[in-house]
Amino acid sequence: MFIKVRKNCGIYMEHNGVEKRTLVPVTSNFLINPNHVAEVSFYSIKETTVRFDLEHHEFNVPPHTRIIHLQMSYLFSSYKDSINGNKGRLVDRCYYKLYFLPEEMGQYDVLRNQLEGLVINQD
């Protein structure tokens, strides 16, 4: 089963495949396999946050922007054998943050309900 994220001008995405603090607009539909998600967080931004677009222009994320943070399982990670020159192994799991701006029309609620529907021990 997959969860569909629909293209929408009020949805942006951040992931560790692009530079830190870079937001990418969701310009096409894509699917998420919830079986590959290890952790999910839901939260909202309380104050204006500065991020950057793909051309490195500042982008202000307004308060009340809602976020779904998907941390993928260890199968979707990269490994580094040295960390700042020291021996060791760092596991960098893939993550996706979906930013739903306040004017976004309903996709946040749909996605959140689909993800929460997969939870076994709901109260």
N, C-alpha and C positions, 0 to 999 in steps of 0.2 A: 504494500500500500504506500502511496505517496501523498504528500501535502503540496498543493499547488499555490505558489506565490504569484499573484497576477501583477502585471506591469501597472504602474500607477505613479503619477507625478508627485505623490506625497510619500513615497517609500524610497529610502536610501539604504545602502548596505555598506558595511565595513567588514573586512576579513583580513586574515594574515597573508593573503596573496598579493596585497597592495601595501604601499607605504603606510606606516602608522598614522593614525588620525586623518586618513583619507576616506571620504565618503563617495560612493558610486551610486548614481541613480539607477533604480530598477527600471530598465527600458524594455525588457521582454519577460514573458512568463517563464518560470522555472519550477522544478519539482524538488522537494526535500524528502529523502527517505528517513522517516523517523526511527527506523531500526539502527541507523548509524549515529544517532545523537546520544551522547552520554549524559549531558546535563543541559537543562533549560532554565533560564532566568527571565523574569518579567519585571521591568521597572520603568520609571519615567524620570526625565531630567528635570531638576528643580530650578535651575538657572541657566542662562544662555551659555552655551559651550561653543568654542571655536574649533572647527574642523576645516579640511581643505578639499577642494574638488580635484579632478584629475589633472587640471592645468595649474595646480598649486595656488589657486585663488582662495582667499578666506571664505568660509561658509559658516554663518552663525546658525547653530541649531537652537531653536527657541525653547523656552520652558514648556513643560507639559508634553514634550515629545516622548512617545512611548517606545520602548525598546524590547525586542525579543532577542535574547542572547543564546545562541545554540553552540554548545561546546561538543565537538565531534568525538567519537570513540578513538581509542589508541590506534586502531587500524588506519586512521586518517591523520597521521602525524609525521613529522620529520625528526631525524636524529642528528645530533652534533656530537662528535667524539671529543671535542675540547671546548671548554667554556672560558673565554677570555685568556686563552693560552694555558689553562690548567687542564689536567686530565680529568675526564669525567664524561658523563653522557647526559645530554639534555634532550628531553622529549618535548617537542613543540607541537601540541595538538592543534588541528585546524579549528577555527571558530568562525561564526558568522553572526554579526549583529545587524538586525533589521531595525531601522529607524523609521517610525511612523510619525510624521509631522502632525501637529494638532489639526490641520485642515484635511487630513487623510480621511477618506470616506468608507470606513467599515472593515477594511481588510484585517486590521489588527484584531478586532473582536473575532472574526472568522478563524484566523490562524490560532489565536489563543485557545478558543473553544475546541478546535481540532486537537491541539496538543494536550490540553487538559483532559480530553476524552480518552486519551491513552493511559492516563494515570489510574492505577488499580485501587489505591487506598484513599480515595477522595472522602472528605468529611462533609 
